Amino acid sequence: MNPAQIKLVQDSFGKVAPISEQAAVIFYDRLFEVAPAVKAMFPADMKEQRKKLMTTLAVVVNGLSNLDAILPAASALAKRHVSYGAKPEHYPVVGGALLWTLEKGLGEAWTPDVAAAWTAAYATLSGYMISEAYGSAQAAE
């Protein structure tokens, strides 16, 4: 990711943060719509899970300009996700739901450049997380 992409992600997330509760609901609704099998990995009461999602996203987005600072936490998160039943093939589905949610939440502010920046951010982080949790061979697939 280049500095311009990092700024686009951070600025656009700043527009989503005020509606974080709604955005989290939209995200999980979309995720469970496109991948109903993953719903079993989550608690029945999603309130705390939605808060965790938005808190984690905020930490990651704010840390993009210093990736080395957030990678240890991303590694730990990736390894925890394995114990929940997450598999490498879930990462693209989650990414798709995230991008879809951002597009809906940002409306006209979701430009091709913003989409490309978020796609790069997610690809960077998910690739790293897959590598940490499953090994570098899985991340390359």
BAGUGU-499723 format. One record per residue: residue number from 1; residue in three letters; chain; x, y, z of N, C-alpha, C in turn. Coordinates in nm, 3 decimals, always signed. Example, Ala and Ser with C-alpha at 12.3 -4.5 7.8 and 13.67 -1.06 7.14 Angstrom:
<rs>
{r 1; Ala; A; {+1.319; -0.569; +0.780}; {+1.230; -0.450; +0.780}; {+1.320; -0.330; +0.780}}
{r 2; Ser; A; {+1.285; -0.225; +0.708}; {+1.367; -0.106; +0.714}; {+1.290; +0.003; +0.787}}
</rs>
This chain:
<rs>
{r 1; Met; A; {+0.084; -0.118; +0.000}; {+0.000; +0.000; +0.000}; {+0.088; +0.124; +0.000}}
{r 2; Asn; A; {+0.046; +0.221; -0.076}; {+0.121; +0.347; -0.078}; {+0.054; +0.448; +0.015}}
{r 3; Pro; A; {+0.124; +0.557; +0.047}; {+0.068; +0.657; +0.140}; {-0.067; +0.714; +0.097}}
{r 4; Ala; A; {-0.087; +0.732; -0.033}; {-0.215; +0.785; -0.080}; {-0.328; +0.686; -0.051}}
{r 5; Gln; A; {-0.301; +0.557; -0.070}; {-0.403; +0.455; -0.042}; {-0.433; +0.450; +0.108}}
{r 6; Ile; A; {-0.329; +0.460; +0.189}; {-0.349; +0.459; +0.334}; {-0.438; +0.576; +0.376}}
{r 7; Lys; A; {-0.412; +0.692; +0.321}; {-0.493; +0.810; +0.352}; {-0.638; +0.790; +0.308}}
{r 8; Leu; A; {-0.659; +0.733; +0.190}; {-0.796; +0.707; +0.143}; {-0.870; +0.612; +0.237}}
{r 9; Val; A; {-0.802; +0.507; +0.281}; {-0.865; +0.412; +0.373}; {-0.898; +0.481; +0.505}}
{r 10; Gln; A; {-0.802; +0.555; +0.558}; {-0.824; +0.621; +0.686}; {-0.933; +0.727; +0.678}}
{r 11; Asp; A; {-0.931; +0.808; +0.573}; {-1.034; +0.911; +0.557}; {-1.172; +0.851; +0.539}}
{r 12; Ser; A; {-1.182; +0.747; +0.457}; {-1.312; +0.686; +0.433}; {-1.364; +0.614; +0.558}}
{r 13; Phe; A; {-1.273; +0.552; +0.634}; {-1.317; +0.488; +0.757}; {-1.367; +0.592; +0.857}}
{r 14; Gly; A; {-1.309; +0.709; +0.854}; {-1.355; +0.818; +0.939}; {-1.501; +0.854; +0.913}}
{r 15; Lys; A; {-1.546; +0.832; +0.790}; {-1.686; +0.858; +0.755}; {-1.778; +0.746; +0.800}}
{r 16; Val; A; {-1.722; +0.626; +0.815}; {-1.801; +0.510; +0.856}; {-1.808; +0.500; +1.009}}
{r 17; Ala; A; {-1.704; +0.544; +1.076}; {-1.696; +0.531; +1.223}; {-1.820; +0.584; +1.296}}
{r 18; Pro; A; {-1.876; +0.699; +1.255}; {-1.994; +0.748; +1.327}; {-2.116; +0.656; +1.316}}
{r 19; Ile; A; {-2.118; +0.571; +1.215}; {-2.229; +0.477; +1.200}; {-2.179; +0.333; +1.220}}
{r 20; Ser; A; {-2.081; +0.317; +1.308}; {-2.014; +0.188; +1.324}; {-2.110; +0.075; +1.365}}
{r 21; Glu; A; {-2.204; +0.104; +1.453}; {-2.298; -0.002; +1.494}; {-2.380; -0.050; +1.375}}
{r 22; Gln; A; {-2.431; +0.044; +1.299}; {-2.510; +0.010; +1.181}; {-2.424; -0.061; +1.078}}
{r 23; Ala; A; {-2.301; -0.014; +1.059}; {-2.211; -0.076; +0.962}; {-2.181; -0.221; +1.000}}
{r 24; Ala; A; {-2.162; -0.246; +1.129}; {-2.134; -0.382; +1.174}; {-2.253; -0.474; +1.150}}
{r 25; Val; A; {-2.373; -0.423; +1.174}; {-2.494; -0.502; +1.147}; {-2.502; -0.535; +0.998}}
{r 26; Ile; A; {-2.480; -0.436; +0.915}; {-2.485; -0.456; +0.770}; {-2.380; -0.558; +0.728}}
{r 27; Phe; A; {-2.258; -0.546; +0.784}; {-2.150; -0.639; +0.749}; {-2.189; -0.783; +0.782}}
{r 28; Tyr; A; {-2.231; -0.808; +0.904}; {-2.261; -0.946; +0.942}; {-2.385; -0.999; +0.870}}
{r 29; Asp; A; {-2.483; -0.913; +0.847}; {-2.599; -0.956; +0.768}; {-2.554; -1.001; +0.629}}
{r 30; Arg; A; {-2.465; -0.924; +0.569}; {-2.415; -0.959; +0.436}; {-2.331; -1.086; +0.441}}
{r 31; Leu; A; {-2.243; -1.096; +0.539}; {-2.159; -1.214; +0.551}; {-2.244; -1.340; +0.564}}
{r 32; Phe; A; {-2.345; -1.336; +0.650}; {-2.429; -1.454; +0.672}; {-2.520; -1.482; +0.551}}
{r 33; Glu; A; {-2.547; -1.379; +0.473}; {-2.626; -1.398; +0.350}; {-2.543; -1.471; +0.245}}
{r 34; Val; A; {-2.418; -1.431; +0.227}; {-2.335; -1.492; +0.121}; {-2.265; -1.619; +0.167}}
{r 35; Ala; A; {-2.251; -1.637; +0.298}; {-2.183; -1.757; +0.350}; {-2.256; -1.804; +0.476}}
{r 36; Pro; A; {-2.376; -1.858; +0.460}; {-2.457; -1.895; +0.577}; {-2.388; -1.996; +0.669}}
{r 37; Ala; A; {-2.299; -2.078; +0.616}; {-2.232; -2.179; +0.698}; {-2.144; -2.118; +0.806}}
{r 38; Val; A; {-2.094; -1.996; +0.786}; {-2.004; -1.936; +0.886}; {-2.081; -1.884; +1.007}}
{r 39; Lys; A; {-2.210; -1.872; +0.996}; {-2.288; -1.818; +1.108}; {-2.269; -1.901; +1.235}}
{r 40; Ala; A; {-2.248; -2.031; +1.218}; {-2.230; -2.120; +1.333}; {-2.103; -2.089; +1.411}}
{r 41; Met; A; {-2.010; -2.014; +1.352}; {-1.885; -1.978; +1.420}; {-1.903; -1.859; +1.514}}
{r 42; Phe; A; {-2.019; -1.799; +1.512}; {-2.043; -1.677; +1.588}; {-2.146; -1.699; +1.698}}
{r 43; Pro; A; {-2.141; -1.614; +1.801}; {-2.239; -1.627; +1.910}; {-2.378; -1.587; +1.864}}
{r 44; Ala; A; {-2.478; -1.635; +1.935}; {-2.617; -1.600; +1.902}; {-2.639; -1.450; +1.920}}
{r 45; Asp; A; {-2.586; -1.396; +2.028}; {-2.596; -1.252; +2.054}; {-2.473; -1.185; +1.993}}
{r 46; Met; A; {-2.492; -1.111; +1.887}; {-2.381; -1.055; +1.810}; {-2.338; -0.917; +1.856}}
{r 47; Lys; A; {-2.402; -0.862; +1.959}; {-2.372; -0.725; +2.000}; {-2.224; -0.705; +2.031}}
{r 48; Glu; A; {-2.167; -0.790; +2.113}; {-2.026; -0.778; +2.150}; {-1.935; -0.804; +2.029}}
{r 49; Gln; A; {-1.974; -0.900; +1.948}; {-1.896; -0.932; +1.828}; {-1.890; -0.812; +1.733}}
{r 50; Arg; A; {-2.001; -0.743; +1.717}; {-2.003; -0.625; +1.630}; {-1.911; -0.516; +1.684}}
{r 51; Lys; A; {-1.910; -0.498; +1.815}; {-1.820; -0.400; +1.876}; {-1.675; -0.438; +1.851}}
{r 52; Lys; A; {-1.642; -0.566; +1.868}; {-1.506; -0.614; +1.846}; {-1.462; -0.589; +1.702}}
{r 53; Leu; A; {-1.552; -0.615; +1.609}; {-1.520; -0.593; +1.467}; {-1.481; -0.448; +1.443}}
{r 54; Met; A; {-1.563; -0.356; +1.489}; {-1.538; -0.216; +1.461}; {-1.415; -0.165; +1.537}}
{r 55; Thr; A; {-1.393; -0.214; +1.657}; {-1.273; -0.177; +1.732}; {-1.148; -0.227; +1.660}}
{r 56; Thr; A; {-1.153; -0.350; +1.616}; {-1.038; -0.408; +1.544}; {-1.013; -0.333; +1.414}}
{r 57; Leu; A; {-1.118; -0.304; +1.341}; {-1.102; -0.228; +1.216}; {-1.039; -0.092; +1.243}}
{r 58; Ala; A; {-1.083; -0.026; +1.348}; {-1.027; +0.105; +1.382}; {-0.877; +0.095; +1.412}}
{r 59; Val; A; {-0.838; -0.005; +1.488}; {-0.697; -0.024; +1.521}; {-0.616; -0.049; +1.394}}
{r 60; Val; A; {-0.667; -0.136; +1.309}; {-0.596; -0.169; +1.185}; {-0.586; -0.047; +1.094}}
{r 61; Val; A; {-0.697; +0.020; +1.073}; {-0.697; +0.137; +0.985}; {-0.602; +0.245; +1.037}}
{r 62; Asn; A; {-0.607; +0.270; +1.166}; {-0.518; +0.371; +1.223}; {-0.372; +0.328; +1.221}}
{r 63; Gly; A; {-0.347; +0.198; +1.216}; {-0.210; +0.149; +1.216}; {-0.152; +0.122; +1.078}}
{r 64; Leu; A; {-0.226; +0.150; +0.973}; {-0.178; +0.118; +0.839}; {-0.047; +0.189; +0.803}}
{r 65; Ser; A; {-0.026; +0.306; +0.858}; {+0.097; +0.379; +0.825}; {+0.217; +0.324; +0.901}}
{r 66; Asn; A; {+0.192; +0.232; +0.994}; {+0.301; +0.166; +1.066}; {+0.262; +0.019; +1.083}}
{r 67; Leu; A; {+0.263; -0.054; +0.972}; {+0.217; -0.193; +0.973}; {+0.290; -0.279; +1.077}}
{r 68; Asp; A; {+0.419; -0.256; +1.094}; {+0.494; -0.338; +1.189}; {+0.434; -0.332; +1.330}}
{r 69; Ala; A; {+0.369; -0.223; +1.362}; {+0.310; -0.208; +1.495}; {+0.184; -0.293; +1.511}}
{r 70; Ile; A; {+0.111; -0.318; +1.404}; {-0.015; -0.393; +1.415}; {-0.002; -0.540; +1.376}}
{r 71; Leu; A; {+0.109; -0.578; +1.313}; {+0.121; -0.716; +1.267}; {+0.121; -0.819; +1.380}}
{r 72; Pro; A; {+0.183; -0.793; +1.495}; {+0.173; -0.894; +1.602}; {+0.028; -0.920; +1.645}}
{r 73; Ala; A; {-0.051; -0.816; +1.655}; {-0.192; -0.833; +1.692}; {-0.268; -0.906; +1.581}}
{r 74; Ala; A; {-0.236; -0.876; +1.456}; {-0.300; -0.945; +1.343}; {-0.264; -1.093; +1.343}}
{r 75; Ser; A; {-0.141; -1.124; +1.376}; {-0.098; -1.264; +1.384}; {-0.174; -1.338; +1.492}}
{r 76; Ala; A; {-0.185; -1.278; +1.609}; {-0.258; -1.341; +1.719}; {-0.405; -1.360; +1.684}}
{r 77; Leu; A; {-0.463; -1.260; +1.621}; {-0.603; -1.269; +1.579}; {-0.622; -1.383; +1.478}}
{r 78; Ala; A; {-0.532; -1.393; +1.383}; {-0.541; -1.498; +1.282}; {-0.536; -1.636; +1.346}}
{r 79; Lys; A; {-0.447; -1.653; +1.441}; {-0.434; -1.783; +1.509}; {-0.557; -1.814; +1.593}}
{r 80; Arg; A; {-0.616; -1.713; +1.655}; {-0.741; -1.734; +1.730}; {-0.854; -1.776; +1.636}}
{r 81; His; A; {-0.857; -1.716; +1.518}; {-0.963; -1.749; +1.423}; {-0.959; -1.896; +1.382}}
{r 82; Val; A; {-0.842; -1.957; +1.379}; {-0.832; -2.099; +1.347}; {-0.912; -2.180; +1.449}}
{r 83; Ser; A; {-0.901; -2.143; +1.576}; {-0.973; -2.217; +1.680}; {-1.124; -2.199; +1.670}}
{r 84; Tyr; A; {-1.167; -2.094; +1.603}; {-1.311; -2.072; +1.582}; {-1.364; -2.148; +1.461}}
{r 85; Gly; A; {-1.271; -2.206; +1.383}; {-1.311; -2.280; +1.264}; {-1.287; -2.206; +1.133}}
{r 86; Ala; A; {-1.224; -2.090; +1.139}; {-1.196; -2.014; +1.017}; {-1.095; -2.089; +0.932}}
{r 87; Lys; A; {-1.115; -2.080; +0.802}; {-1.026; -2.144; +0.705}; {-0.979; -2.038; +0.605}}
{r 88; Pro; A; {-0.870; -2.064; +0.536}; {-0.820; -1.964; +0.440}; {-0.925; -1.918; +0.339}}
{r 89; Glu; A; {-1.011; -2.009; +0.298}; {-1.113; -1.972; +0.197}; {-1.219; -1.877; +0.252}}
{r 90; His; A; {-1.226; -1.860; +0.382}; {-1.321; -1.765; +0.440}; {-1.276; -1.620; +0.423}}
{r 91; Tyr; A; {-1.146; -1.599; +0.413}; {-1.094; -1.463; +0.407}; {-1.146; -1.383; +0.286}}
{r 92; Pro; A; {-1.148; -1.440; +0.166}; {-1.204; -1.363; +0.054}; {-1.353; -1.332; +0.071}}
{r 93; Val; A; {-1.426; -1.422; +0.133}; {-1.570; -1.401; +0.156}; {-1.589; -1.285; +0.254}}
{r 94; Val; A; {-1.510; -1.286; +0.361}; {-1.517; -1.177; +0.459}; {-1.477; -1.045; +0.393}}
{r 95; Gly; A; {-1.373; -1.049; +0.313}; {-1.330; -0.928; +0.241}; {-1.438; -0.875; +0.151}}
{r 96; Gly; A; {-1.504; -0.964; +0.080}; {-1.614; -0.921; -0.007}; {-1.726; -0.856; +0.071}}
{r 97; Ala; A; {-1.761; -0.915; +0.187}; {-1.866; -0.857; +0.270}; {-1.824; -0.721; +0.326}}
{r 98; Leu; A; {-1.696; -0.709; +0.362}; {-1.646; -0.581; +0.413}; {-1.652; -0.474; +0.305}}
{r 99; Leu; A; {-1.603; -0.505; +0.186}; {-1.604; -0.406; +0.078}; {-1.747; -0.368; +0.040}}
{r 100; Trp; A; {-1.835; -0.464; +0.037}; {-1.976; -0.438; +0.006}; {-2.036; -0.344; +0.111}}
{r 101; Thr; A; {-2.006; -0.371; +0.239}; {-2.056; -0.287; +0.348}; {-2.004; -0.145; +0.335}}
{r 102; Leu; A; {-1.875; -0.131; +0.307}; {-1.817; +0.002; +0.291}; {-1.880; +0.076; +0.174}}
{r 103; Glu; A; {-1.901; +0.005; +0.066}; {-1.965; +0.067; -0.051}; {-2.104; +0.120; -0.015}}
{r 104; Lys; A; {-2.181; +0.038; +0.057}; {-2.316; +0.081; +0.098}; {-2.309; +0.198; +0.195}}
{r 105; Gly; A; {-2.217; +0.190; +0.290}; {-2.207; +0.293; +0.393}; {-2.153; +0.426; +0.341}}
{r 106; Leu; A; {-2.064; +0.419; +0.244}; {-2.002; +0.542; +0.193}; {-2.079; +0.606; +0.078}}
{r 107; Gly; A; {-2.162; +0.529; +0.012}; {-2.241; +0.584; -0.098}; {-2.152; +0.645; -0.206}}
{r 108; Glu; A; {-2.177; +0.772; -0.238}; {-2.101; +0.839; -0.345}; {-1.953; +0.855; -0.311}}
{r 109; Ala; A; {-1.918; +0.848; -0.184}; {-1.777; +0.859; -0.144}; {-1.699; +0.731; -0.174}}
{r 110; Trp; A; {-1.770; +0.625; -0.213}; {-1.705; +0.499; -0.252}; {-1.664; +0.512; -0.399}}
{r 111; Thr; A; {-1.547; +0.563; -0.420}; {-1.495; +0.585; -0.555}; {-1.407; +0.468; -0.596}}
{r 112; Pro; A; {-1.372; +0.459; -0.724}; {-1.280; +0.352; -0.765}; {-1.147; +0.356; -0.688}}
{r 113; Asp; A; {-1.097; +0.475; -0.659}; {-0.971; +0.485; -0.584}; {-0.988; +0.436; -0.440}}
{r 114; Val; A; {-1.100; +0.469; -0.378}; {-1.126; +0.422; -0.242}; {-1.142; +0.270; -0.243}}
{r 115; Ala; A; {-1.213; +0.218; -0.340}; {-1.231; +0.073; -0.351}; {-1.096; +0.004; -0.369}}
{r 116; Ala; A; {-1.011; +0.058; -0.454}; {-0.879; -0.001; -0.476}; {-0.794; +0.005; -0.350}}
{r 117; Ala; A; {-0.803; +0.114; -0.277}; {-0.725; +0.128; -0.153}; {-0.771; +0.027; -0.049}}
{r 118; Trp; A; {-0.901; +0.012; -0.031}; {-0.952; -0.086; +0.066}; {-0.920; -0.228; +0.023}}
{r 119; Thr; A; {-0.928; -0.254; -0.107}; {-0.894; -0.387; -0.157}; {-0.747; -0.418; -0.128}}
{r 120; Ala; A; {-0.659; -0.320; -0.150}; {-0.517; -0.340; -0.121}; {-0.494; -0.361; +0.028}}
{r 121; Ala; A; {-0.562; -0.283; +0.111}; {-0.546; -0.296; +0.256}; {-0.590; -0.435; +0.302}}
{r 122; Tyr; A; {-0.707; -0.478; +0.253}; {-0.757; -0.609; +0.295}; {-0.667; -0.721; +0.244}}
{r 123; Ala; A; {-0.623; -0.710; +0.120}; {-0.535; -0.812; +0.063}; {-0.405; -0.823; +0.142}}
{r 124; Thr; A; {-0.350; -0.709; +0.178}; {-0.225; -0.708; +0.255}; {-0.244; -0.777; +0.389}}
{r 125; Leu; A; {-0.346; -0.736; +0.461}; {-0.367; -0.789; +0.595}; {-0.414; -0.934; +0.592}}
{r 126; Ser; A; {-0.507; -0.967; +0.505}; {-0.557; -1.105; +0.502}; {-0.448; -1.201; +0.456}}
{r 127; Gly; A; {-0.367; -1.159; +0.360}; {-0.255; -1.244; +0.317}; {-0.160; -1.273; +0.432}}
{r 128; Tyr; A; {-0.130; -1.170; +0.508}; {-0.042; -1.186; +0.624}; {-0.107; -1.279; +0.727}}
{r 129; Met; A; {-0.234; -1.258; +0.755}; {-0.303; -1.338; +0.856}; {-0.312; -1.484; +0.814}}
{r 130; Ile; A; {-0.340; -1.510; +0.688}; {-0.346; -1.647; +0.638}; {-0.208; -1.712; +0.652}}
{r 131; Ser; A; {-0.106; -1.640; +0.616}; {+0.030; -1.692; +0.627}; {+0.065; -1.724; +0.772}}
{r 132; Glu; A; {+0.027; -1.637; +0.863}; {+0.056; -1.659; +1.004}; {-0.021; -1.778; +1.061}}
{r 133; Ala; A; {-0.145; -1.793; +1.019}; {-0.230; -1.899; +1.075}; {-0.210; -2.033; +1.008}}
{r 134; Tyr; A; {-0.182; -2.033; +0.879}; {-0.182; -2.158; +0.804}; {-0.051; -2.186; +0.729}}
{r 135; Gly; A; {+0.039; -2.089; +0.728}; {+0.164; -2.105; +0.655}; {+0.162; -2.029; +0.524}}
{r 136; Ser; A; {+0.277; -1.997; +0.474}; {+0.287; -1.912; +0.355}; {+0.232; -1.978; +0.230}}
{r 137; Ala; A; {+0.230; -2.109; +0.221}; {+0.174; -2.176; +0.103}; {+0.026; -2.147; +0.088}}
{r 138; Gln; A; {-0.046; -2.144; +0.199}; {-0.190; -2.113; +0.194}; {-0.216; -1.970; +0.152}}
{r 139; Ala; A; {-0.133; -1.878; +0.197}; {-0.151; -1.736; +0.165}; {-0.131; -1.711; +0.017}}
{r 140; Ala; A; {-0.050; -1.790; -0.048}; {-0.022; -1.770; -0.190}; {-0.137; -1.816; -0.279}}
{r 141; Glu; A; {-0.224; -1.900; -0.226}; {-0.336; -1.953; -0.309}; {-0.443; -1.851; -0.332}}
</rs>
